[in-house]
Amino acid sequence: MKYTVVNLLALSASVSAWLPSERNLFGEQPNSVVSNLPAGQGRTVKRFNPSFNKIRGVNLGSLFIIEPWMASSEWSSMGCGDSKSEFDCMSKLGKEKGNAAFQKHWDSWITEEDMDKMKEWGLNTVRVPVGYWMVEETIDKASEPFATGSLAKMDRLAERAAQRNMYVILDLHGAPGAQEHNQPFTGQYAPSAGFFNTYNYERAYKFLEVMTERIHKNKAYRTTGMLQVVNEPERNQPSLVTEFYNNAYNKIRNVEKKIGVTAQDKQLTIQFMDKAWGAGNPKDVLQGKSGVAFDDHRYLKWANIEHSKSNYIKTSCSDSFGDGGNKPVIIGEWSIAAADNLESTPEWAPANNKDFYRQWWAAQVQAYEREMGWVFWSWKAQLGDDYRWCYRCAVEAGVIPKDPSQAAGLAKC
């Protein structure tokens, strides 16, 4: 089915809040117009392809929360050595030396040249994983030695995205106390997940409140429309939904009401991990609430399926999302990395399997664009010749095309 701009706006009105289609942010892109149909008296009506106004994005992984596994050279050059997380590195380096190292990193990991390449290659969205310590008043200064000064760098990044008409999803990737144990993506390699209590929920609310007001009041954030309340929380924590999700939504909306943002097309879209993540169903406390979106992470490498090339293609071609009507859904993280026990074997080597990885990338794209779209993990990585986690590397290797619209033809579903 082909949609006109009017069709899209009508459809998105049922979703409400600040989504790209609400403001026709992306507009007409190369290859977005399928044909111009005659409409009489010399007029024509444009028919758009099904991917029109879909989110096509990349995560800016390891920018504001460094994951050593994907940025080993950077981690070493900063002096972090064998530290497992940012918390550990700052503990090792000390405040002055650590702050200087992180400032240099923030200035160099994602540059304007990177942003230009994203735009040139048909990407229209960035998802920005950040830690709660970006809002420095949330830090327990007696026990949490995080680097400071990143909020100004976030302002700069938001402005760079806005200048390029790129949508920004701001993602609370590292929550107070850590929402998963032994995970550097939380910013601290914590032995247990300490997030799930009222004290740390309150610190997360403060982060969400401060960033909500900043997004609305600072024009640098004029294309930042989505705020994710927490990334990949640990399963089997009942208070996540009943307490944190419920309150997080209300805290954000209360800030908006206080500063006079009430129209649904101006409110932020508030994003939650989808029911499929397994940490509870946000809909249990969000019934009737507007301006909500869901995040699904699809890594077949860890899925309970047959791990073969043919089955990866088959699974991706037929994939579906939004269990129980949890829509709209964005596939906020995915890659073309194979199962851990296979990815280093010759049969799956990136250099010798470009045709397979190209088709698998395309099969995933066409599945995810049946929903609101996708955000690949990640734009940049330091993994040598292995492009499977690195969008820029895969494009430069000739695996991912410079025009994502080619996916439908390459998928062969």
N, C-alpha and C positions, 0 to 999 in steps of 0.2 A: 504494500500500500504506500502511495506517495503522499507526502504532506506539503501543503503550502505553509507559509509563515502564519497565516491566520489559523489554519488547522492546529499547528503546533502550540500557539498561544492559548487556544481554546482547551487543548488537552492539558497543558501544564497548569491551567487555572485551577483544576481540581486538586493539584498538588500544593499550590500556593507557595509563598515565601520566595526567597531569592535564589532561583535556579537560573542557569544560563538561558534557557528558552523563555523565561519570564521577560527578559529584556532583549531577546534576540541577540545575545552578546556576540556570538560567533559569526552571525550574518552569513552571507554567501561565501563559501570557500571554493577553491578549485575543485571541480568535479562534483559540487553539491547539486548543481542543476542537471537533471536528466534530460529535459526537453522543454521547449516552449510551445505550448499548444495553442492553436488559433482559437480566439474567443469572439470572433466577429468584429466588423468595423475596424479591421487592421490591428486589433488588440491581441495580446497573447497572455496566457496564464502559465506560470512556471511550475514545472513538476520537479520536486526535489527527491534525491535518492534517500533510502531509509536511514542513512547515517547522518542526515542533516541535523545539526544542533546537538549531536551526541557528544558526550565528554570523551575526549581522547587525550590522555594525560600520562605524566610520569611522576613518580615520587622523587622528591629531592632527599633521598636517603643519605644519611651520614653527613648532612649539612649541620643541623643543630643538635642532633644526637648521633655521635659517631659510633658505628658498629665495626670493631676492629677486623672482623672476618672479611669485610668487603672494602676496607680502606687501609690495608696493612702498611703500605709505604707512607701514607700520610700519618698514620698513628706513630710509626717509628720516627719520622722526621720531627714530630712534635715533642719527642722525648718521652712518650708514654710507655715504650718498651713492651713488657709482657702484662701491663695492666689490663684488666678485663672489661673496664667500663670507664666512662668519663669521671664518675665519682672516684674511682681508684686512681686514675691518672692525676686528678687535681690533688688528691691526698699525697701523691708521690712528689709532684712538682712544687707544691705550695702555691699560694694565691697569686703572687706577683708574676712568677715565671709561668704558671699555668694560664692565667688570664692572657698574657702576651701570646702564648702558643695558640690558644683558641681564637683570639682576635685575628691572627694571621690566617688561621684555617677558614674562618667565616668569610674572609675577604677573597679567598682563592678557590674554594671548593666548587662553587657555582658562580660563574662569571656572566657578564653581559653577553659574551660570545656564546656561552651555553644557551642562554635564553633565546638568542637570535636563531641558533640551530634548531631549538625546539619549535619555534614558530615556522621556520623554513620547512621543516619536515612534517608539517601538518598537525602538530600537537597544539591543543588549545587550553590545557589545564595543568596546573601543578598542585600536587598534594604535599604539604609541608609538615613533616613530623617534627614536633617540638616537645621540650620538657617543661614541666610546671615551673621550673626555676627560671624560665625566661621572664616571668613576673616575679621579681626578686623579693617582694614582700611575702611570698609564700615559703621562702627558704628558712629552715631552721639553721641559723648561722652558727650555732654552737656545734652542730653535728653533720652538716651537709656542705661540703666544700666545693660546690659547683661553680664553674666559671660564670662571671657576670658580664653584662653588656650586650647580650644577644638581641634584646628587644629592638634596639636601634637598627641592627642588621636585618631584623624581620621587617621593619618599616621600609627599609631600602629594597628588600626583595619584593614586597607587595607592590611598591611603586614601579619597579621594573616589569613585573607581570602586567600591571594595569596599562603601562605604556604600550604593551604589545597585545592588549585586549585578551589577555589570558585569565581564565577563571582560577581562583585560589581556594583550595580546601585546607583549612588550618586544623591540624590533627593533634590532639593531646596524646602524644605517643609514649611519653614517660610520665606516669602519674606519681603523686607523693607516696612514698613507701614501696613503690614498685607493684604493678598490677600482675606481674608474672615473676616467678623466681628464676634466678640464674639466666637472665636475659639482658644482654647489653643494650637492647633497644629501649629499655626503660631508663637508661642512663646510670644504672647501678646494678651490679651483679649481686643482687640480694639473695640470701639463702632461702628466704620465704617471701611470699607476696604479702606485704604489709599494708596495702592500700585499703583493704576492706574494713574500715572502721570510721566512725563519725569524724574523728580528728582529721584524718587524711582526706576524707570526702570534703570537709570544710575547706581545706587548702585547695582542692581541685575546683570547688565552686568559685573561690576567689580568683583563680586563674581564668576561669570561663567568664566571670563577670568583668574583670579588667579588660580582657581581650574583646569581649562583646562591645564595650563602650569605645574602645580604641578603634575597632573596625568601623563603627558608625561615625565617629567624630574625626578621624584622620583620613583625609582624602586619598592617601596612598593606598588605602584598602578598598578603593571604589570597585574593584572587580573581585573582592573577597566576599563570597556569599555563603560559605558553608563552614560550620564549626563542629568538629567531631569531638564528643565529650570524653571518650577514652578509646584507645586502640588495644585490641586483642587482650581483654581481661581474662584472668584465670577462670576456669569453669568451677561450678559447684560453690558459688558464693551468692546465696539468695539475696543478700542485702544490696547487691549490685543493681538489681532491677527495682526492688521495692523501695529502697532508700535513694541510692545515688542517681539512677536514671530519672526517676520521678522528680527529684529535687533539682537536678541539673537543668532539666527542661524549664522548670519554673523560674530558676535563678536567671537564666538567660532572658526569658521573656519579661521578667520583672525589670531588668536593667533597661530593656528596650522601651518598656512602658514609661519608666522614669525619665528617660531622655527624649520621649515624644515620638518614638518609632512604633507606630501601631499598624500601619497599612501592611497587609500581608505581602505585597510585592516588594516591600523594603526590609522586612524582617529577615534575619539569617535563617537559612535552613539548618536545622539541628540534626546531626547524624549520629546514629547508634550502630554498633555491630549487630548484624542481622541474627535472627534466631538460629540460622544455620551454623553460626560460630560455636554454639553449644553452651553459651554462658547465660542462657535465659532469653526469653522473648520480650523485647522492649515494648511490644504492643500491649502487654499485660497492664502497663500503666500509662500508655499513650493513646488510649481510645479517645477519638474525638479531637485530639490535639492536632493543630495544623502545622505545616512547615517542617515536616520530618522526612528524613531519608535514611536509608539503610546501607551498611557497608558489608560486602561479602568478600572474603579473601579466598582465592581459588588457586591453590598450589597442588597440582596433581601429583607431584613428587611425594607428597605425604598422604595422599588419598588411599583409601582402602579399596583399590582396584587392581586389575592385572596391569603390571608395569611393562608394557610393550609399546613399540612405536605405533603400531596399528591401533591399539586400544586407546592410546593418548589422543590420536586423531579422532577416532570414533566417539570417545567420551566428550571431547570438546565440541565436536560438530553438533551433538544433541543436548548439550548442557542447558539447564534451565535454572531459574533463580526466583526468589521471592516467595518462599514457602509460607503458606497461610495468608497470602495477600500482603506481605510486608514489602510494599513498593512505594516509591521508586527505589531501585537497587542500583548501586554503583559497585563494580568489581574493583575495590580500592587497592588491592595488591594481587599480583600474579607474575609469573615469569615463564621462561621456557627451559627451566632446569629440571633434569630427570631425577629419579629416585636416588637416594644417597649411595646405595650399593651399586648403582649402574653408571652414574654420571662420569666417573673417571675411567671407565672401561673403553677400549678401542671402538666397540660397536656404537658408542654414544658420543664419541669425541667430537667437539664442535667443528674442528677443521674439516672433518671428513663427512659431515652430515648436514651440510647447509641446506640442502633441499628439504630434508625432514623438518628441521627447526623452522624454516620459512613457512612451510605448510602448517605446522602446529601453531606457530604464532598467529597465522591468518585464521585458522579454525577457532582459536580462542576469541579473537577480535570479533568475528561475525556472531559468535554466541553472546558475547557481552554487550554488543550493540543491539541485541534484541531487548535489552534493558536500557538504562540511562547511559551506559558507557563504561569506560575502563581507565585505570591508572596503573601503569606497569611499574614493577619494582626492579630496578630503579633507573634513574637517568645515567648515573655514573658509578663505576666500581673499578677497583684495582685488582683484577683477577687474571692478569696476563692476557692470553689469547682466548680465554673463556668469556664469551659475550652473552651467556645465557641469563645473567642477572643485570645486564647493562644495555639499556636501549641505545645509547649513543654508540657503544662498541658494536652492537649488532647491525646498526645501519651502516657504519663504516666498514663492516665485514661483508656487506652485501646480502645480509640475511633478512633484515627488516627493510621494506621499501621506504623510500623517502616520502611517499604518499600513502597514508594508511588506507585510503579508499580502495587500494588494490587488493585488500584482504579478501573480499568476497570471491574474486576470481582465483586467488591463490589457495584458498581453503579446500576447494574441490569436495565440499561436503555433499 
